[in-house]
Amino acid sequence: MRGVKDAEAINAAVGSPEKDDDKKNVVIVGSSFIGMEVALALADKAKLTVVGMEDAPFSKILGEPIGNGIRKFQCAHSHLT
């Protein structure tokens, strides 16, 4: 994700499905700031899987307890696995 054109291309590829069954599967590689921001932006548009090297998002920066809290929040508000 380098700029607005990348964001527009991702949004165009994902589309705007009306039913959950029509949502595309999206894999996001990276569970730090950019990856999790993309996950939040696509939360209502796609079925998401975030793949990261850490046990919890942001664990290297904010610590594992906060990272697990962020993961729980995102999972509760999206189709994130």
PEFENUR-V800755 format. One record per residue. RES is the residue in one letter. PSI is psi in whole degrees, -180 to 180 (none if undefined). OMEGA is omega in whole degrees, -180 to 180 (* if undefined). NEAR is the number of other ideal C-beta (glycine too) atoms within 10 Angstrom. Layout:
RES|PSI|OMEGA|NEAR ; RES|PSI|OMEGA|NEAR
This chain:
M|102|-176|14 ; R|-13|-179|7 ; G|-169|-176|7 ; V|-40|-180|8 ; K|-39|177|8 ; D|-44|179|11 ; A|-42|179|13 ; E|-40|180|10 ; A|-40|178|11 ; I|-46|179|17 ; N|-40|179|13 ; A|-40|-179|9 ; A|-37|-179|10 ; V|-37|180|15 ; G|-164|-180|12 ; S|74|-178|10 ; P|146|180|14 ; E|-28|-179|8 ; K|150|178|6 ; D|-36|-179|8 ; D|-23|-178|7 ; D|-6|-178|9 ; K|140|179|19 ; K|154|174|13 ; N|129|-180|10 ; V|132|175|19 ; V|126|178|11 ; I|123|179|21 ; V|114|-179|10 ; G|128|-177|17 ; S|35|175|24 ; S|-153|-169|17 ; F|-52|-176|11 ; I|-46|-180|12 ; G|-44|-179|18 ; M|-30|175|21 ; E|-41|176|12 ; V|-41|179|19 ; A|-44|178|21 ; L|-39|-179|15 ; A|-31|-178|15 ; L|3|-172|21 ; A|-39|-178|14 ; D|-6|-173|12 ; K|-17|-172|18 ; A|164|170|23 ; K|120|-169|17 ; L|144|167|22 ; T|126|177|14 ; V|126|-180|21 ; V|123|179|11 ; G|164|180|19 ; M|-20|-178|10 ; E|163|176|14 ; D|-27|-180|11 ; A|149|177|19 ; P|142|176|26 ; F|12|-174|21 ; S|-33|178|20 ; K|-31|-175|14 ; I|-46|-173|11 ; L|-9|-178|14 ; G|155|-176|12 ; E|-40|179|14 ; P|-43|179|10 ; I|-41|177|14 ; G|-42|177|22 ; N|-36|176|15 ; G|-41|178|15 ; I|-42|178|17 ; R|-45|179|20 ; K|-43|179|11 ; F|-48|-178|13 ; Q|-41|180|18 ; C|-34|180|13 ; A|-22|-175|8 ; H|15|-180|11 ; S|-177|174|18 ; H|49|-176|17 ; L|136|175|21 ; T|none|*|11
